[in-house]
């Protein structure tokens, strides 16, 4: 797995998810980031209806500080598998669809 950074492209316009732009992210990494972002956005929407952060933390089985991280969009602090588990605990029914 390469950790090389892509050079920014001046004047480049991305259509759709920035994570799926091969000029900005290696495709496998971009796909993972895109999935994590979708799950995080779903959890952020759920939090708006979940009451207090303490109540949401109890449902999700995490600390209130972790709920705060979700609300603040801290994508780098959550793995894909944890976001899937949290979304399921919130009743969001995460699914995966593969396309060729």
Helices and strands as residue ranges (DSSP letters): G 18-20, H 27-47, H 53-60, H 64-71, G 75-77, H 80-89
